[in-house]
Amino acid sequence: MRSLLLALLASTSLMTFSDAQAADPAPANTEARTPLAELGKDDPYKWMEEIEGEKPLAWAKAENTRSLGVLQGDSRYAGLEGQALAILNAKDRVPGVSFAGDGTLRNFWQDADHVRGLWRATTLDSYRTATPAWETILDIDALAKAENANWVFKGAGCLPPDETRCLVTLSNGGKDAVTIREFDTRTKAFVPGGFVLPEGKQNVSWLDQDTLLVAREWEPGQVTQSGYPYVVKTLKRGQALAEAKELFRGTPEDVSASAYTLTDADGKVVAVLANRGVSFFEAETHLLTDKGAVKLPFPLKHSIQGYVAGQLVMSLEQDWPEKGFKTGDLISLDLAALKADPAKPAPVLVLRPTARQSVESVTTTRDKLVVGLLDNVTGAALAYSHGPKGWTSQKLALPANSTIGLGSASQKDDRLFVSVTGYLTPSTYWLADAASLKLEQVKASPARFDASTHVVEQFEATSKDGTKVPYFVVRPKGVKYDGQAPTLLYAYGGFQASMTPAYSGVMGKLWLERGGTYVVANIRGGGEFGPAWHNAGLKENRQRVYDDFFAVSQDLITRKITSPRRLGIMGGSNGGLLMGVALTQRPELYNAIVVQVPLFDMIRYTQIGAGASWVGEYGDPTIPSERAVIAKYDPYSNLKAGQKYPEVFIETSTKDDRVHPAHARKAAARLEALGYPVLYYENIDGGHAASANLAETARRQALEYVYLSKKLMD
């Protein structure tokens, strides 16, 4: 699910829940389905789907040896890796911080001396200084060494209001499957006899100091087809997992189920709800009472954003015609009234974006609602107050023409951290007061490359169906429009994720400073213009996403900013699928393609990794009509001999248990079998982010920019 879905509860005892009630299953599609076993049954590379099998790993290591010999053997590699590592490990990086209930600011930090990282704390007064005094809470390097484990820190969920008891999440090598342990920030130690949850894909939160809400694989195989839990239980301190009491149950056909507390600013639990994710974008919200779960009559495509001033705040990803609301609206409901009569919600409008706007983020302080708004892919922040006449707003006077990122918000007052960034502007960090609108710039990131040589422009391309698709160009000021500018085009185009301007020191140093042009396309499937922009590229409309990308590519060529000889593209995950489609549908447009942790085999994607959870985005290949759409763009089955494919660079991670490395492995193997040259790199650690530490990140980025330099600059 796209955002954390919180929970509601009637005002009755939290500890007297009745036995969980099974949710009604989602309506079944009546079209005859093809058995899963029939999909791709003749694929000669299915053996690569054994994620850590001896044969697939041997193949990957051999490919690594060959490809690293080519890329690391380039005379530019050592310098580029050194520059990337220096930026990533720089001691003068600005540490992002979050408010903690004990009055401290907390941060997770990695550098050359702390490869796995430090979880640490400081005070606001100290943070304001040039050299804050940090107190280590947990040293992940020391922990990994002491336990002889490959730990990657995945964060900590802390019990309000003091937030000194925390559930620390640790991953073996970066996997989504994690181990969770109770930690005391005052003693800086794991709690003796405290909560410990063994490795699994799980969702855990505090109910009270002695009770957890846990969704996990309680019995072998008790997960959804997507590999996520669908049974939620309460686990009390001192109980074994087998003693946990069932609280809520979804179905194996769902994506997942989970439960969360909703608390006021003082940490008091005012409600608990269960979230039943019936698809990646559709979810039921259930009010949990001592008499069981009550399904609230919300549209399936909604996201609960927070609770403030007695109001439950929710965004809509579909129309709610019975209440007069539109896709993209931000609305609120009086929590007390909702609890009194859950069957008759009475929502009110907070904000209705225009066609070129989108609610990008929402957070709450003690008394204020703060909204990050995108307006033609430019950021703004609005502070909302709730009173007898409803919601009123005031704009925070942050720098214009930038990306505004809402950071951690305090529950003790109305302050929050806000970041401001752009392609050529190092990030600045502000402390904002949503009540007084006072702004204080507390930190500014140092420049990592010479931005004086480049300018930023925004253009529009016209897609195949006439839709205007915006894109940003970061180019040298003196570029000649002769088609010779080495240009890297990046896009994602899925899951309502917005591609907004952001400063990247490594990209700037390794690409822009060396004369490169960088382009980001805001294609459909993303969230730049709200849910409608995303919905326009779903399932049967998927080709629109790719047509948008090709339109931007062609527009760059038509404007003579670049040419196919000098144009390279890059994308990861869903963007990796985009790269595969570009390779098979329009290879003549590109001379370099970086395919990062991709989806590639779309006929079998629901059977690999967490693929079954993404049916809401791509469609179900077991349904013939939907498979027919998928088959038209599926990169894996559309690879053919005798095409003018550029030599691609494919990257993945063995530990990626979200988008399985088999996608990348099979893509490379089939291309090679068809006689095409391929560069391939599989990081043994790293998870879906493809890097477990900064040294590995620097290596991956240096490999990418060596490849791009060879293809586009030479």
N, C-alpha and C positions, 0 to 999 in steps of 0.2 A: 504494500500500500504506500501511497506517495507521502503521507504524513502520519505523524503519531496521532492515533485516534483515541481520545480520552473516554472516560466512562461516567455514567450517571447512576444514582442510587436513590431510592426512596428513603425518607428520614426514619429508618428503622435500624435495629441493631445490625452492625456489620458482621457479627459472628454467628448469625442464626440463619444462614442461607440454607434453603432446602436443597434436595438433590437436584443436580443439573437437569435441564430439559433439552432434549435434542432439537436442533433447529430444523425448520422445514427445508427440504432440499430445493435448490434452484430448479426452475422449469427445465425439463430435458428437451434437447433438440430432437425433433422427430425424424430428421433425415437419417437414413441408414448409414452407419459408420463403418469405416474400414478398420479391421483389427490392427492394433498397434504393431503386432508382429509382422504384418504385411508391409509396413512402411519401410522402405530402404532395405528390405530383406536380402537383396543381392549386392549390397554395398561391400566391396572387398576390404574396406578399411574400418569395419565396425570394431575390430579388435583394439583400435586406438581409443575406444571409449572406456577401457579399463584404466581409470585415472592414474593409478600408480603401479600398473602391471609391469612386469619385468621387460616384456617385449616393447611396449610403447615407450618406456623410459629409455631403453637402449637406443631406440630410433631417435628420440628427441635429443639425447646426448650426442649422437653422431651428427645430427643436423646442426646442433650448437657448435660443435668443433669446426665443421666446415664453414658455417656462416660467420662465426666470430673471427676465423682466420682471415676472411675477406674484409670485414668491417674494422676490426681492431688492427689489422695490418695496414690500414690506410694511414698515411703520415699525419693526417689531421686528428686522428682519434684521441691520442694521448692529451693533446692540448684542449680539445673540446670536453673530454671527461674531467680534466683538472679544473677547467672553468666552471663546469656545472657543479662539481663537488664543492668548490670554494663558495659558490653562491648558496647552495643548500646547507652547508655547514657553517655559514658565516655567523660569528658571534654577535654581530650587530643586527641580526634579524629581529624584527619586532615580534615579541611573543604575544599571541592572542590570549586573552584571559576570559574567565567566566566568574560571575558572582557566586559565592558560596554562602550558605546560611550562617556559618560561624564568623562572618565578617571579613574573610580573606578573599583574595582573588586567586584562582587556580589556573594552571597551565600545564600542557604536556609538551616536552621539549626534547628534540633529538639533535645531536651534532656529532662531530668526529670522536669525541670522548664518551658520548652516550648514544651508541648506535641504536639500541633498542628504546632508549628514552627514559626521561625522568618525569614523574608526576610530582608537581611542586606547587608551592603557594607563596604569596607575598601579600603586602597590604596595599591599599590604593595609594597612600602617600608615597610608599616606596616605589610603586609602579610608575608614578609620575616622574621619577628621577631618571637620569641617564643610565644608571647602573642599579637596578632594583636588587634588593637583598632577598634571595630565594631560599626557602626552606623545603628540603626534599620530603615528600610524602612517601613515595615508593620508587625505588630504583629498579627498573625492569631488567637492565643488564645484570645487576647483582642477583636478582631473583632467578633469572634464566640460568646463570652460572651455578647458583646454589642447588638448583633442582635439575640441572643438566637437561634443560628443556628449551625448545625453540619458541619462546613466548613472544607474541606480538600484542601490545596493549590495545584494547578495543574500547576503552572508556570505562566509566563508572557511574552507576545510578545511585544517588545518595538520598537518604530519608530526610524529608523536611520536618521541622523548619531549620534545625541546626546543621544538617547535612554532614555529620561527622561519622555516621555509620553508612558505609557504601558497599555496593555490590560491584566488585571489580571484575571486568570481563577480559579474559585472556584467550588468545587464539594460537593454536599450533601452526606456525608458519604463515598466518594471515587468512586462514579459512574462515568462512561464515560460521561454521560450527565452533562453539566456544565453551570454555569452562568458566564458571562464575563462583567467586568466593567473597565472603563477607570480610570487610576491612574496616579498621578503626583509624581515622585520620589523627586522632589525639595520641594514641600509642604508636602510630605508624607501623602497625602490624596486623596480620590477619587475625581475626577473632578466634581464640581457642574454642573449639566446639561450636563455632558459628556455622552459618549456612554455607554449604558447598554443593554445587550442582555440576555433575560430570559433563564431559563434552557432548554437545549436541546443538542442533539448530533450535534455539529456544528464545522465548520472550519472557522476561522476569521483571517484576516491579514490586515495590513495597506496598503492603496494605496497612500495616502498622509495624512497630518496632520488633514484633515477634511473629509476624505473618507475611508471607510472600504470595503474590499471584503469579503462578508459573504455568506457562504453556510449553510443553516439550513432548518428546516421544516417550510416553510412560511405559508402554509395552512394545516389544519388537514389532516394527512395521506400522505402529500407530501414528502415521503421518499422512498428509494429503498426497495426492499424485504429484504435487510440486515439491514434496520433501519437507514440508513445514508442519508444525503441530496443529492439531485441531481440537485438542482437549485441554481445558484450563482447570487447574486445581489450586486450592489453598494449601500451602505448606507451612506448618507451624515450627517454631524453633524447637530443635531436639527430635523432630519427627524424621523417620526414614522416608525416602521417596514413596515407598509402597504404602505409607500411612496417610499420604496427602488425600484431601477430600475433593471430589469432583465438584466443580462450580458451574462450568458451562461447556457445551459440546457443539462443535460444528459438524461437518461431514467430510469424509475422505475426498469428495469431489470438489471441496472448497480450495482456495489458495492457502488459508490459514485461519486461526482463531487466536484471540488474545484478550487480556483484560487489563484495565488501567484504573488508577485512582485519579480523581479530579479533586484538587485541594484549593483552599483559599490561600490568601497571601501569608497567613500565619501557619500554614502547613496542616490545617484541619481538613480531614477528608469530608467533603461535602457530597461526593457522589462517586460511584464506581460504575463503569460500563464494560460490557464485553463487545468486542468487535469481531464480527464474522465476515471475513473477506471471501465473498462468493466468486469474485474474479479479482484481477489485479487492480481494477479501477472501481469496482462495485463492492459495497460493504453494507451490512446491516449493523445498526447500533442498537444494542439491547440494554435496557435499564435493568439492573440487578437489584432485586428486593428480597426480603426474607421469604417471599412466596414464590420465588423463581425469577426467570428472565422475562422481561416485557419488551417486545420489539417495538421500537419507536418508528412512527410513520414518516420517516425521512426518505427522500429520493435515494436510490442506491448509490449514485455518484455524488457523494458529499464528503467533506473532510472537516472534522471538528478541530478547530484551531486553538481553542483556549477558553479560559473562564476568568472573567473580571467584572467587578461591580455588579455581581449577581447575575451576570449574563453569560450564557453559553454561546460562543461565537463559532460560526460554521461557514465554510465556503461551499459553493455549489458548482459541480462540474456537469450538471444537466439542468434543464428547466424544471421548475416546480409549479406547474400551471394552476394547481388547486389553490396555491397561495399567491400567485401573481409574480413569481420570481423567475429570473432568467439565468442561463448558464453564465458563470463567472461572477455572480453576485456574492457579496459578503453580507451575511445576515446574522441576527442574534435572537436568542429566545430567553425569556425570564426563567431561570432554573427552578425557582420555587413553584411557579405556575406549572411548569412542565412536570415536575415531580407530583404535583397534586392531581393532574389529569394528563397522563402521558398520551392519551389517545387524541388530544386536541391541542397540538402545538400552535402557538401564535407568534410566528417569527416576524421580525421587523427588519427593514433594510438598513445596513450600515453604509455600504458603498456599492454602486453599480458602475463598473469600468466602461469606458467607451470601446468602440471596435478596435482601436489601436492601443488599448491599455490592458494591463493584466495585474491582478493581485499576486505579487511574487512571493511575499512572506508576511507572516503575522506573528506578533509576540505580545505579551502582556507584562506590565509592571504591576506595582501594588494596586493602582487605581486606574491606569490608562491602558488603552488598546493602541498599539502602534502597528501601522501597515506600511510595508514596502511596496511601492507601486511602480510598475514599468509603464512608461509612456513613449511609444515608438522606440522601445529598447533602451530608454534612458531612465535612470532611477530617481525616485523621490521618496520621502518618508513623511507620513501623516500621523499625528497624535490625536486620538479620539477620546472624548469624554462622554459618559452616559449620565443623563439627567432626566427629570420629569418629562421633558419634551423630546426625549430620544437621544440620538447621537449627534455630536458636533465635532468638527475637526479643525486642526491648525497644522500648518506645514512647518516642518523643521527646516531651517535655513542652511542646509548643507550645500556643498559645492555642486553647481549645475553640470549637466552633460557628463555625468559619471554613473558608475554602478554603485548603488547604495546597498550595503549589506547589514541587515539587522543582526546584532550579536546578542550576547547574554544580557538578560534583564534582571534587575533587582526586584525582590519581593518585599524588601524593607521600605523602599521608597519608589520613586518613579524614574529612576535613572536606568539607562541602558547603554551598552557599547554599540557603536555604529562604525562600519568601515566604508571608506570611499576610495574607489580605484578606477583606473582606465588603462587602455593599452599602453600609453606612454607616460602615465602618471603613477609613481610608486604609491602604494596604499597608505592612507592616513587613517588613524584610529581616533575616534571622537567619543567623549562621554557626553551623552545627551540627557537632558531632563525633560521628560514628556509633559510635565506639569508647567514648569516655568518657560520651557522652550530654550533654556540656556544651553549653549554648546561650548565644549572645551576640547580642543585638539590635544590629546595626551601623548600621542606617538606619531612618528612619520617614518616610513621605511626608507632606507637609503636607496639611491639609484644604483641599479646593477648593470646598466648599459647606457651608452650615449644615445639618448632619445632625440637629441637636437637635429639629427639627420633625417627624421621621419615625420610624416603627418598622418592624421586619421581622417578618413572620409567615409560617408555612408551613401550607398547607391541602392538602386532597385533593379531587379531583373524581372522579366515577365515570363511566368511559367507557361506550360503547354496549354492550360485551361484559362489563361489570361490573368491569373492571380499575381499580384505584385509581391515580390519576395525581397525583403531588405537584406543587405549584407554590408559588413564593415571591411574597409581596406586600410591597412597600415603599410605605407609605402615610403620609399626614399623621396625626399623633396624634389630632387633633381631627376627623377626617373623619366626616361624618354619613352613616349608611347609608341614603341616600335616592336612590342611583343617579346622583348628579350629579358624582362625582369624575372628572375627566379622567384616563383610564387608558391607559397604553401597555403592551401585552402582546407579549412577545418569545419566540420559540421557534425551534428548528432541526429536530430530529427526524430525524436521519439519520447514517449513516457512523460510528456508535458514538461520536459526539462528545457529551461531557457539558456541560450548562449549569449551572455552579456559581456561587455568590455571588462577585461581584468588584466592586471599587470603580471607578467611572467618574466622574472629576471633571467631565467635560463633561456627561454625562447628569445628574448631580446638580445642576450649576449651571443648565443650560438647561431642566431638566424638574422635578426634585424641588423645588428651591428656589423654583420658581414655582408650587408647589401641586399638582404632578402626582403621580399614583400610578404605580408601575412594577411590572410583573409578569413573572416568568420561569416558563415551563411546562416541566416535565421529562417531556416526552411520549416515547412509544416511538419507536424508531429511534435514540435516543441511547444513551449508555453509562453512564448514572447507576446502573443496577443490573446492569452487566456485559453480556457478549455476548448473553445471552438477551433482555435488554430491546431490544437492537438487532435481533436476529434476528426478534423478534415483529412487526416492521414491514417486513420485506423482501418485495419482489416481489409475490406474490399477496396478501400481507397488508398492502399499503401503506395501504389505507383506514383501518386501525387508527390510524395516525399522525395522520391528519386528524380522525378521530373523537375522539381524545384531546384535540386542540387545541380542537375545538368544545365538548367537555365542560368544559374549563377556562374557556372564554369564557362558557358558559352559567352555570357556577358563580359566576363573578364577578357576573353579572347577577342570579342568584337570591339571592345574599347581599346584594344592593343596594350592593355596593362601587361599581359603575358601572352603566351602561345602554348599549344600542346607540348612543344619541346621543353618548355620551361615551367610547366604547371604540374605540381605535385599535390596530393591530397592525403589527409590523415583523419582517422576516426577510430574510436574504441567502443567495445561492447555493442550496443545497438548501432553506434557509429561505425563499428567494424563490419556489421552487416551492410551498411551503406557503402563502405569501400568495396565489398564483394560484389554488390550490384553494379557499382560504377565500373569495376573490372570487366564484368561479363556483358553489360549493356552498352557502355560507351568508352571502350578502352582507347579509342583514337584521340580522346580529349586529354590524356594524361601521360606523363613520362615517369611518374613515381607514385606509388601507393603504399602507405604505411597502414597496415591492418592490425589494430591493437585488440587483444583479448576478444575476438569477434564471435558473434553468431555467424554461422556459415551454412550448415546443413539444416535448412528450414523444414524439410520433410520429416526429419527425425528430431527436431529441436525439443519437442515436448517430452522426449524420452532421455534427454541428456541434461545433467545438472538440474537446475531449478526451472528448466524451460516450460514445464506445464503451467507455471504461474503466469506466463505472458500470453496466454491465449486471448485475453482481452485486447491486447495490442495487435497481434498478428493474425489471429484466427486459429482454428483447430484443424490440423492436417488429417485427422480421422474423418472429417466431414467432407465428402467429395467436392461440394461446391466451394468450400473454403480452401481446400487443398489445391483446386484448380487455379485460384488466385495466387496462392503462395508459390506454386510451381513456376509461374511465369517469371518471378523475380528471384527465386531461390538460387543463390550463387553456386552452390555445390553441384547441383544437377545440370546447371547451365554452362559449366566449364566445357569448352570444346577445343579440339585440336585445330591447328591451322589459323588461329586468330593472332592479331597483332597486340598481344598482351604485353604491357611493360613488366619488367622484372619487379615483383612485389617483395616487400619486407613484412613478414608475418610474425607477430609477437603474442605470447601467452604466458600463463603461469600454471605450473603443475598443481599448486595449492588452490586454484580457483574452483571452488565448489558452487559457484553461482552460474557463470558461463563456462561450461566444462572445456578444458583444453583440447578435447577431441575435435571441436569445431576447427581450431587452428591447425591441429595435426593433420586432419583429413584434407583440409584445403591445400596444404603444402604438398602432401603425398600425391593427391590427384593431379595437381599442376605439374609436378615432376614426372608423373607417369605419362602425361600428355606431351612431355618434351620441353616444358618451359623452365627457365632458370628461376629459382626461388631462394630468397634469404629467409632464414627461420631462426627465431630465438625463443626458447622456453625457459623462463626463470623457475628454478626448482621451488623457491618460496615466493610469498608475496600476495597470494589471494587474488581477488578480482582487481585490486589496485596495481597488481603486477610488480610490487616492490614492498618488501618488508622493512627496509631501512633506507637511509638517504644515500648510502654508497651504491646500492643496487639501483635506486632511482637515477642517479647520475650516470651510471653505466648505460641504462636503457636509453636515456635521452641522448647521450653521446652517440650511441649506435644509430639512433634515428637521424640525427643531423649529419653524421658522416654519410649515411645512405642518401639523404636528400641532397647533400652537397655533390656527391658523385653523379647523381642523376640530373640535377637541375643547374648546377653552377659550373661544372666542368665543360 
